[in-house]
Amino acid sequence: MRHPTVLVALAVVVALAVAALPDPFRWLAAGAGVLLAGWLGARPPEAARPARPEAPPVIDFVHELRGLLALLPEGILVIDAQEDVLVANPALARILRRPREEMEGVSLIRATRDAALAQVLREAAGEPRDVALGDDRIVRAAAARLEAAPVHAVLTVQDITALRNAERARSELVANVSHELRTPIAAARALAETLESGVDDAERRARFHASLTHELERLGDIVERLLTLSRLESRAEEFDIRPVEVAELARVAVARMLPVAERSGVALAVHVATPAGALVLADHERGLEVITNLLDNAIRYSPRGGTVTIRLEADGDMTRVCVRDEGPGILPADRQRVFERFYTADRARGSGTGLGLAIARHTVSRLGGEIWVAEGSPGATLCFTLPRADAPA
Amino acid sequence: MPREQFQRQIAALQDGVLEMGSMVERAVDRAMQALMDRDVALARGIIEDDREVNAIGFHLQNACISLLAQQAPMAGDLRMIVSVTAIMSDMERMGDHAAGIAKIVVMMQDEPLVKPLIDMPIMASRAKDMLRNSVQAFLDQDIEAAYRVGAADEEVDRLYDQIYADLIQVMVGDPTTIEPSTHLLWVAHNLERIADRATNIAERTVYSATGMLPQMDVSTY
């Protein structure tokens, strides 16, 4: 008689292979499954080993199975013919965010708490299915039926949220870059064509030339920002990190943004809660760029007559800089995504390039700090930290 | 042996409550997704899938009836089974409300939103929490947890008031927004009803555990 673990290991391999993805982890897992199957197959058959009458073979088998499935990066669930869960591996508990010990010895639905996953396992149709979990995550689930006691069927679950987001980001990037470039190109082309066909009035000609230059500058700006982002992402950008007075940084940024704020009818306020002359470790120009980016965003989302407040305070070994506006705020679901390229939470109002916060995130991370959207409403508060220059290394 | 089998049948009913709860939760999730993305195809899918929710609810109610007929259960068991039938009809209605949101999405097509959706997703998330917690309270027969679900309904009602007031203001400001505002008001109303049904499940939990049916629903709607 063949060892039942071999069957299960093979079933895992089948289920994994079915859900074939361009993902190295999957092949690693499949490879591990094959190796384990081979290793188990090479072991002496059950009868050849000394009999252990005191241990019921099923318990022993489940125990062994649990040990082997614990190694796999894929979430795996094994059920018996009554749909009771024999084994749920740690990866599955992690993916479903449930305590693993509560997932075994109970019914399928009690273990997974998810009717769609239970359905995949019941159908065991071979085709992998993508199932959305409640918290904006998505998993790819596949099942194989064995109908060999005690194992009836096996479910594999892989968290593909990151993969889905990357796919989405890639297609959005292409769409957005084309979209962002198209408007200034169309404008520049129209202006150039008009000039080419001849404009008699010298004043109008000069105005068209100025507009053409403006559109080309905008194009250049977008391309420049994309390149900056690309350099930051590949860590090719040189940083000149030295002690910088953080309050001065904030004041210069505010002075830079004042004309923009005045045009939008928004007041700017600075609260310095750090000691006078407090220093942070930063690249002066890059740090300035982060603050102006946050201010620019805050002003853009502020109602006329609103106030944008920038606040500096100590936060352990770091100095925290927060920019708060009185706009519509940022949805919890968008709090992570606002730092993605071209992601503008409210597209109707997003007149920026959608690259500012992505650049800010990379810059802050290179400077050794963090950037996040603070909780609370009304309005949005974006904060970032920079290491204090006087903090012990 | 029959007792053991009976216990298994009761456990299967509780599993059914979990399964239905998960299906309804997904329906609410997808309905909100359809609203946020203005995804009419997804909305149509939800309306279609609601039939399956109804079918499972009906199937479980039947299972309750045959269990009552065959086993003539008493006391706690009897109350448990009767509660499951009541919970099934609550969940079936919650599924209808999720499908109701989907129907509004179909009706709206690509009509612009009159205001950004900020309170609405929070309301949906609270309603889903209430559903999940009410199901867990029922499984554990946990009276305190059930009362907490009832208390959580107050926040949903408060969010509903907020959305209602905001939308009325939008309509007063610009009468051309009356129709799209009304659509959003219906969505909020469906969410409010879903939360109320979760409160019903919590009430059933107390009934199942104690034999007394409290009135947790202090909602003004």
Interface residues (C-beta under 8 A of the other chain):
Chain A: S107 L108 I109 R110 R113 D114 A115 A116 A118 A132 G134 P328 G329 L331 P332 A333 D346
Chain B: A11 A12 D15 L18 E19 M20 S22 M23 E25 R26 D29 R30 P116 L117 I118 P121 I122 K128
